[in-house]
Amino acid sequence: GDRMIRVNEDYVVDVDKLCYTAKIDKHKQDKKGNDIYEVVGYYGTLGEALGGIVRSMKRNRLSEGTHTLREAIQIIDESNAYLKDLLEEKVAE
């Protein structure tokens, strides 16, 4: 059985014996009622998986419309700060 870590409302990490799989929760269900996820990437550690999630969050936010360079840098800074908080919270334990 898989173990799943919910990072926030949009992202989860599946944990199995081989790797950590970062996924986006599409907030939809298939015909059988199973939640639908889109794979972000496969990682060797939880920290790397969280990093992959934050990179995905950055790309998604930056791809929503047009941003000035200053706004883009702010989005990246906020995402990096979010990752730092996540890592300190989750991996310190």
N, C-alpha and C positions, 0 to 999 in steps of 0.2 A: 504493500500500500504506500502511496505517495504521502509525503508530508508537505504541507503548504504553509508558507509564511505570508501573511497579508501585510504589505508594506504601507499601502494607503488605499484609498477607495478604488484606484485605477490599476494598481500593480500588485502582483503576487510573485513569490519565488517558490517554485516546486523543488523539493529536496529529495534526491534519491541517492543510492549508493555511489553513483558515478559522478554526478554533477549537480549544480544549482542552475535551474532553468528560470530565467526571468520572463514574465509574461504580462501582457496587458489584458485586463478584464474588459471585454467588449460590452459588458452589461446587457448581454442577449443570451437566449437559450436556444439550443438545437431542438429538433422535433421530439427528442426523448426527455427534454427538460434539463439537460446538462448545461452548465455555464460554458460559454464560448470564450476562449483565450487566444491571443495572438502571441507567438513566441518572439521575444526581444533578442534573446541569445542564451548561449550555454556557457557556464563559468565554472572555474575550479574552486572558488571560495565564495562565501556569502558576501564578503566585501566587494569582490569583483562584480557579482550579480547586482548589488545595490548601485555600483558605479554605472553599470550598463543601463539600469533603470533611469538613473538621473540623466544620462546622455540621451536616452529616448525622450524623457520629459522635456529636455532642452530643445531637441529637434522638433517635437510636436508644438511647443510654444512658439518657437522661431518661425515655424511654417504657417502659423495662423496670421495671415495678413502681412502687411509691410511694417518694418520697424526701422527707426533710425539706428545708427550704430550705437549710440548711447543707450537706447532702449534694449538693444540686443545684448550689450555688455551687462546691463542690469539683470536681464533674464538669466544670463549665464552665471553671474555672481550669486543671485538668489538660489539657483539650482545647486551651485557648489556648496553654499552655506547649508542648504537642506541636506545634501549628502553628508557633510561633516557632522551635522546633528544626528542623522540616522546612524552613521557608523559609531559615533560615541555612545549612542543609546543602545543599539542592538548588539554590537560586537564586543563592547566592554563587558557585557554580562558573562 
